[in-house]
Amino acid sequence: MHPQLELLIMLHDVDHLLREVHKEEKGLGFEIKESSEELEKARKNIAQKLDRKVLARYQVLLDRYGRAVAPVAKGTCYGCYMALPTALDSGKDKNEQITACPNCGRYLYWIGK
C-alpha cells in the first residue's frame, strides 16, 4: 500500500475517533480530557508525515463530506455509492497510488477482491 494512503486512512480513523469523543463529551457534560489529548497528539503526528497538498485536500473533503477517505468494494465508491469506471477499478496495484473518486473526489482505497 502507498505510504501516503496508509497515513490518510490512519488520519481518517483518528478524526473519526475524535468526533466520537467530542460527541461523548457533549452528552456527558464533561470532558474526556486524556482520550482527547492522546488523539490530538496522534492526529498531529500523522498529519506532519503527510504531503502538504494531500493534507490540504483531505481537510477540504473532510469539511465538505465528514468523510474524506472511502473504501472501494466491487467497483463501488462507498463514499458516494457510485460505480467506478472499469479502467480505475482494474489492476493489481490499485492501492499503490493515491486515487480519488471521479464523482465525489474522496480518496479511495480498495478492500476485498
N, C-alpha and C positions, 0 to 999 in steps of 0.2 A: 504494500500500500504506500502511496505517495506520503512522505513525511508531513507535508503541509496539510494534507487531507486528514491524517490522523490527528493532528493538532486541532483542526476545525471541529472534528467530531468530539474531541475531549472538551473543547471550549463550549460547544453546544450543550454537552451534558452538564457542565458546571453551571452554565447560565440557567438551565432548566432547574437544577437543584437550588440555585439562589432564588429563583422566582417562588419555588415551593416554600423555602424558609421564610421569605417575606410574607407569603400568604399566611403561614402559621403564626408569625409574629402578630399580624393584624387580628387574627381570630382569637389568639390567646390574650392579647392586650399587653404583652411584654416581649422584650427582645430575646432571641436565642443568640446571644452575642458570640459565643465561642464558635458555633457552627457557621455563622455568617462570616466571621473574621477568617476562618480557615478557608472557606470557599472563595472569599475575595482574594486571598493570597494566591490560591491555586489559579484563579482566573487571570490574575496579573502575570503570573509566571508563564502560563500558556500563551497569553496574548503577546508577551515580549518575544516569543520564539516565532511568531507568525510574521510573514511578509506584510509590510505596511498596507499595500494595496488590497491584499486578501482580507486583512483585518477590517479595513475601512468598508469594503463591500459587505463583509459579514455583518457589520454593525447596521448598515442600511437595511439589509434584508431582515435582520432581527427586529429592527424598529417597525418595519412595514408589516411583516407577517407573524412575528413572535417565534418563528422557527426559520433559521437561516440555512440549515443543513437537512436534507431529506434523503431517506433511503430509496433505492430503486429495487423493485421486485417484479419479475415477469414483464419487464419493459415498461413499467409504470412508475412515474414520479409520485411518491407518497406525500409530497408537499401539496401538489395541485391535482393529483389523480388523473393526469393526462398521460396518454401513451407517448412514449418517446420515439423519435424516428429510429428506424431499424439500424441505420448507419451508426448512430450514437450508442445503441444498445448492444451492438455486436462486438466481438473481440474478447480476447482473454485478459488483456491488460487494462480494463476499464478503470480500476481503482489505482492505477499507476500514474494518473494525471488528474488535475483538478478540472472538473467538468461542471457546467451549470445547466440547469433545465432550460430549454429554449422557450418554454411557456412562462414559468414563474420566476426564473433566474436563480433559484436556490442552488446551493452547492449540492452535488449528488455523490452518493456512494452506493455501490451495488452490494446487495446481500443475496444469499441463496444462489441458485443456479439459473 
